[in-house]
Amino acid sequence: MWAEGRGNVVDGIAWIREAFDAYCVTFARGLSVDELVRRLGTDPARILPSVSAHEAELLARDEGPVARLGTGNGWAFALQSASAEGTDRRTLQRVSQGTDAVMLLDSGMPPYWFVHARDGEIAADFEPGVEAKQIGGTDPSFLVPAMRTTGMLLADGTANPEDWEPEQRILTVAEQVFSLDLPRAALESGTLPAVVLV
Protein backbone atom coordinates (compact mmCIF):
# COMPACT_ATOMS: atom_id res chain seq x y z
CA MET A 1 0.00 0.00 0.00
CA TRP A 2 1.17 3.51 -0.70
CA ALA A 3 2.26 4.97 2.59
CA GLU A 4 2.94 8.33 4.09
CA GLY A 5 6.33 9.46 5.23
CA ARG A 6 7.56 11.53 2.29
CA GLY A 7 7.13 14.92 3.95
CA ASN A 8 4.06 17.10 4.16
CA VAL A 9 1.93 17.63 1.06
CA VAL A 10 3.71 15.71 -1.68
CA ASP A 11 1.59 15.98 -4.80
CA GLY A 12 -1.49 17.77 -3.51
CA ILE A 13 -4.71 17.19 -5.44
CA ALA A 14 -4.85 20.07 -7.94
CA TRP A 15 -3.30 17.79 -10.61
CA ILE A 16 -6.17 15.30 -10.64
CA ARG A 17 -8.13 16.93 -13.49
CA GLU A 18 -5.06 16.49 -15.73
CA ALA A 19 -5.10 12.74 -15.13
CA PHE A 20 -8.78 11.79 -14.99
CA ASP A 21 -11.65 12.86 -17.24
CA ALA A 22 -14.05 12.26 -14.35
CA TYR A 23 -13.66 11.32 -10.71
CA CYS A 24 -15.27 11.20 -7.32
CA VAL A 25 -12.87 11.15 -4.39
CA THR A 26 -13.71 10.83 -0.71
CA PHE A 27 -11.20 11.74 2.01
CA ALA A 28 -11.50 10.98 5.74
CA ARG A 29 -9.14 12.50 8.28
CA GLY A 30 -7.33 10.10 10.60
CA LEU A 31 -9.06 6.91 9.45
CA SER A 32 -7.34 3.76 8.26
CA VAL A 33 -8.16 2.52 4.78
CA ASP A 34 -10.05 -0.41 6.33
CA GLU A 35 -12.19 1.90 8.44
CA LEU A 36 -12.93 4.17 5.49
CA VAL A 37 -14.05 1.17 3.43
CA ARG A 38 -16.21 -0.03 6.32
CA ARG A 39 -17.88 3.38 6.62
CA LEU A 40 -18.45 3.43 2.87
CA GLY A 41 -20.54 0.30 3.42
CA THR A 42 -18.18 -2.37 2.14
CA ASP A 43 -16.35 -5.21 3.89
CA PRO A 44 -12.60 -4.45 4.21
CA ALA A 45 -11.95 -8.16 3.66
CA ARG A 46 -12.87 -7.51 0.01
CA ILE A 47 -9.97 -5.09 -0.53
CA LEU A 48 -7.70 -6.17 -3.37
CA PRO A 49 -4.06 -5.44 -2.50
CA SER A 50 -2.64 -4.17 -5.81
CA VAL A 51 -4.74 -2.70 -8.64
CA SER A 52 -3.64 -0.41 -11.48
CA ALA A 53 -5.82 2.28 -13.04
CA HIS A 54 -6.44 0.06 -16.09
CA GLU A 55 -7.29 -2.96 -13.94
CA ALA A 56 -9.70 -0.82 -11.94
CA GLU A 57 -11.48 0.18 -15.16
CA LEU A 58 -11.84 -3.46 -16.23
CA LEU A 59 -13.01 -4.47 -12.78
CA ALA A 60 -15.61 -1.69 -12.78
CA ARG A 61 -17.01 -2.91 -16.10
CA ASP A 62 -17.38 -6.45 -14.81
CA GLU A 63 -18.29 -6.02 -11.14
CA GLY A 64 -19.50 -2.49 -10.46
CA PRO A 65 -18.08 0.71 -8.95
CA VAL A 66 -14.44 0.48 -7.91
CA ALA A 67 -12.50 2.77 -5.55
CA ARG A 68 -8.72 2.81 -5.37
CA LEU A 69 -7.51 3.37 -1.85
CA GLY A 70 -4.65 4.82 0.15
CA THR A 71 -3.55 7.36 2.72
CA GLY A 72 -1.77 10.67 2.48
CA ASN A 73 -1.01 13.52 4.83
CA GLY A 74 -3.20 12.10 7.60
CA TRP A 75 -6.22 11.33 5.39
CA ALA A 76 -7.51 8.05 3.97
CA PHE A 77 -8.92 8.32 0.44
CA ALA A 78 -11.17 6.37 -1.91
CA LEU A 79 -10.94 7.47 -5.55
CA GLN A 80 -13.52 6.41 -8.11
CA SER A 81 -12.62 7.30 -11.68
CA ALA A 82 -15.72 5.90 -13.36
CA SER A 83 -18.54 6.20 -10.82
CA ALA A 84 -19.84 8.52 -8.14
CA GLU A 85 -21.13 6.45 -5.21
CA GLY A 86 -19.21 8.80 -2.92
CA THR A 87 -21.67 11.61 -3.62
CA ASP A 88 -24.33 10.13 -1.34
CA ARG A 89 -24.68 12.64 1.51
CA ARG A 90 -25.77 10.04 4.08
CA THR A 91 -22.68 7.97 3.33
CA LEU A 92 -20.44 11.02 3.68
CA GLN A 93 -22.07 11.89 6.99
CA ARG A 94 -21.39 8.34 8.20
CA VAL A 95 -17.78 8.55 7.02
CA SER A 96 -17.34 11.81 8.97
CA GLN A 97 -18.51 10.51 12.37
CA GLY A 98 -15.92 11.73 14.89
CA THR A 99 -13.76 13.31 12.19
CA ASP A 100 -13.80 15.29 8.93
CA ALA A 101 -14.64 13.99 5.47
CA VAL A 102 -14.34 15.75 2.11
CA MET A 103 -15.91 14.69 -1.17
CA LEU A 104 -14.95 16.15 -4.54
CA LEU A 105 -16.86 15.34 -7.73
CA ASP A 106 -16.01 16.12 -11.33
CA SER A 107 -18.25 14.15 -13.66
CA GLY A 108 -16.56 15.54 -16.76
CA MET A 109 -19.46 17.97 -17.18
CA PRO A 110 -21.70 19.64 -14.62
CA PRO A 111 -22.23 18.87 -11.83
CA TYR A 112 -18.94 19.63 -10.13
CA TRP A 113 -19.21 19.46 -6.38
CA PHE A 114 -17.43 20.04 -3.08
CA VAL A 115 -18.86 18.73 0.19
CA HIS A 116 -17.24 18.82 3.64
CA ALA A 117 -18.83 16.81 6.45
CA ARG A 118 -17.80 17.14 10.08
CA ASP A 119 -18.84 14.70 12.78
CA GLY A 120 -21.94 13.53 10.96
CA GLU A 121 -23.13 16.90 9.63
CA ILE A 122 -22.65 18.62 6.28
CA ALA A 123 -20.49 21.62 7.20
CA ALA A 124 -19.98 23.09 3.70
CA ASP A 125 -21.40 22.31 0.30
CA PHE A 126 -21.01 24.19 -3.01
CA GLU A 127 -20.77 24.08 -6.78
CA PRO A 128 -18.65 26.43 -8.93
CA GLY A 129 -20.04 29.91 -9.43
CA VAL A 130 -21.71 30.29 -6.03
CA GLU A 131 -21.44 33.41 -3.92
CA ALA A 132 -20.24 33.23 -0.33
CA LYS A 133 -23.80 33.55 0.99
CA GLN A 134 -24.93 30.63 -1.20
CA ILE A 135 -22.51 28.06 0.25
CA GLY A 136 -24.58 25.41 1.99
CA GLY A 137 -23.93 23.56 5.22
CA THR A 138 -23.77 24.35 8.92
CA ASP A 139 -20.36 26.12 8.87
CA PRO A 140 -19.44 27.31 5.37
CA SER A 141 -17.70 30.58 6.28
CA PHE A 142 -14.31 29.00 7.00
CA LEU A 143 -13.92 28.26 3.26
CA VAL A 144 -14.44 31.86 2.15
CA PRO A 145 -10.85 33.12 2.72
CA ALA A 146 -9.40 30.32 0.56
CA MET A 147 -12.09 30.87 -2.08
CA ARG A 148 -11.06 34.53 -2.23
CA THR A 149 -7.34 33.71 -2.32
CA THR A 150 -7.75 31.28 -5.21
CA GLY A 151 -9.95 33.65 -7.21
CA MET A 152 -13.29 31.84 -6.90
CA LEU A 153 -14.76 34.77 -4.96
CA LEU A 154 -14.21 38.50 -5.13
CA ALA A 155 -13.48 40.52 -2.00
CA ASP A 156 -17.19 41.26 -1.49
CA GLY A 157 -18.07 37.54 -1.52
CA THR A 158 -19.60 37.48 -5.00
CA ALA A 159 -18.55 34.93 -7.61
CA ASN A 160 -15.65 36.00 -9.80
CA PRO A 161 -17.15 36.44 -13.32
CA GLU A 162 -13.68 36.06 -14.85
CA ASP A 163 -12.97 32.69 -13.22
CA TRP A 164 -12.78 30.40 -16.24
CA GLU A 165 -11.52 27.40 -14.25
CA PRO A 166 -13.82 27.10 -11.24
CA GLU A 167 -13.64 23.30 -11.27
CA GLN A 168 -9.86 23.51 -10.91
CA ARG A 169 -10.19 26.09 -8.16
CA ILE A 170 -12.40 23.75 -6.12
CA LEU A 171 -9.42 21.38 -5.95
CA THR A 172 -7.08 24.21 -5.00
CA VAL A 173 -9.42 25.37 -2.21
CA ALA A 174 -9.74 21.83 -0.84
CA GLU A 175 -5.98 21.31 -1.02
CA GLN A 176 -5.25 24.58 0.79
CA VAL A 177 -7.89 24.28 3.51
CA PHE A 178 -7.46 20.59 4.33
CA SER A 179 -3.88 19.80 3.14
CA LEU A 180 -5.24 16.97 1.00
CA ASP A 181 -2.79 14.82 -0.91
CA LEU A 182 -3.05 12.08 -3.52
CA PRO A 183 -0.08 10.00 -4.75
CA ARG A 184 0.05 10.94 -8.43
CA ALA A 185 2.51 8.30 -9.65
CA ALA A 186 0.68 5.48 -7.89
CA LEU A 187 -2.72 6.59 -9.18
CA GLU A 188 -1.59 7.19 -12.76
CA SER A 189 0.93 4.45 -13.41
CA GLY A 190 1.34 2.37 -10.26
CA THR A 191 -0.86 0.13 -8.19
CA LEU A 192 -2.93 0.72 -5.06
CA PRO A 193 -5.37 -1.32 -3.02
CA ALA A 194 -8.90 -1.20 -4.42
CA VAL A 195 -12.38 -2.38 -3.55
CA VAL A 196 -15.63 -2.91 -5.39
CA LEU A 197 -18.22 -0.70 -3.73
CA VAL A 198 -21.20 -3.02 -3.43
ABEGO torsion letter per residue (X at the ends): XBBBGAEBBAAEAAAAAAABABBBBBBBBGBBAAAAAAAAGBBAAABBABBBAAAAAAAAAAAEBBBBBEBBGGBBBBBBAABAAAABAAAAAAAABGBBBBBBBBAGBOBBBBBBBBGGBBABBBBBGBBAAABBEABAAAAAAAAAAAGABBAAGBBBAABABAAAAAAAAAAAAAGBBBBAAAAAABBBBBBBBX
